[in-house]
């Protein structure tokens, strides 16, 4: 699955099930990325993903691409550095449990928090 295909899956999950299911798709993408070789990993991140219809998820995808590229010694795709791929007017937490939000603020990787997206590290599988 490419990150553009992930964007399509997120859009469908948001329409049918809500954002918790969309976050599960991100976790599966991370697992698939970990199991791929570097050539496939580059292909997974290369093409700019379509909009999910959610600024938060569009920002999450950019953060995901930067985070995965950094941790695997790959070049961060240019599209992921676009400042429009952020939630700059309000922070977004990928949890519906308010008591987890302080943990998310501390635990979220910089590639996400710099875009205003906060999520439990466990949402990223073993990355």
C-alpha positions in Angstrom: 0.0 0.0 0.0 1.3 3.5 -0.9 0.6 6.5 1.3 -1.8 7.7 -1.4 -3.7 4.4 -1.1 -3.6 4.9 2.7 -5.2 8.4 2.2 -8.0 6.7 0.2 -8.5 4.1 2.9 -8.6 6.8 5.6 -11.2 8.8 3.6 -13.4 5.7 3.4 -12.8 4.8 7.1 -13.8 8.4 8.1 -16.9 8.2 6.0 -18.0 4.8 7.2 -16.6 4.2 10.7 -15.0 7.4 12.1 -11.5 8.5 13.0 -10.5 5.6 15.4 -10.7 3.2 12.4 -8.7 5.5 10.3 -6.0 5.6 12.9 -5.9 1.8 12.8 -5.1 2.1 9.1 -2.1 4.2 9.9 -0.9 1.5 12.3 -1.2 -1.2 9.6 0.7 1.0 7.2 3.5 1.3 9.7 3.7 -2.5 10.1 3.7 -2.9 6.3 6.4 -0.3 6.0 8.6 -2.0 8.6 8.3 -5.3 6.7 9.3 -3.8 3.3 12.8 -3.3 1.8 14.1 0.2 1.2 13.1 0.3 -2.5 9.5 -0.5 -1.6 9.6 1.9 1.3 10.6 4.8 -1.0 7.7 3.8 -3.4 5.3 3.7 -0.4 6.1 7.4 0.5 7.0 9.0 -2.8 3.7 10.1 -4.4 1.8 12.9 -2.7 -1.4 11.5 -1.2 -4.7 12.9 -2.1 -6.6 14.8 0.5 -8.5 12.8 3.0 -11.0 15.6 3.5 -9.6 16.1 7.0 -6.8 18.6 7.7 -5.8 16.6 10.7 -5.4 13.4 8.7 -3.6 15.2 5.9 -1.2 16.6 8.4 -0.9 13.2 10.0 0.1 11.7 6.6 2.8 14.3 6.2 4.1 13.6 9.7 4.0 9.9 9.1 6.1 10.2 5.9 8.7 12.4 7.6 8.8 10.2 10.7 9.2 6.9 8.7 11.7 8.4 6.3 13.8 9.8 9.1 13.9 6.5 11.0 14.8 4.5 7.9 17.5 6.8 6.5 15.3 7.8 3.5 14.8 11.3 2.0 11.7 13.0 3.3 9.4 13.4 0.4 9.0 17.1 -0.7 5.2 17.0 -0.4 5.5 16.1 3.3 7.3 19.4 4.0 4.5 21.6 2.6 3.5 23.9 5.5 -0.2 23.6 4.4 -0.1 20.0 5.7 -0.5 21.0 9.3 -3.2 21.8 11.8 -2.1 25.2 12.7 -5.2 26.7 14.1 -5.8 24.0 16.8 -4.1 20.9 18.1 -5.7 17.6 17.1 -5.5 14.6 19.3 -5.9 11.1 17.9 -7.6 9.9 21.1 -11.0 10.4 22.5 -9.8 9.9 26.0 -9.0 13.3 27.5 -6.8 11.8 30.2 -4.4 10.5 27.5 -3.9 13.9 26.0 -1.0 14.9 28.4 0.7 11.6 27.5 0.3 12.4 23.8 1.8 15.8 24.2 4.9 14.2 25.8 5.1 11.0 23.7 4.2 12.2 20.2 7.2 12.2 17.7 8.3 15.7 16.6 7.3 15.0 12.9 3.7 14.9 14.1 3.6 17.4 17.0 5.3 20.1 14.7 2.2 19.8 12.6 -0.3 20.0 15.5 -1.1 16.3 15.5 -0.8 14.4 18.8 -1.2 10.6 19.0 -0.1 7.8 21.3 3.2 6.3 20.1 1.4 3.0 20.1 -0.6 4.2 17.1 2.6 3.8 15.1 3.1 0.1 15.9 6.8 -0.6 16.5 8.3 2.5 14.8 
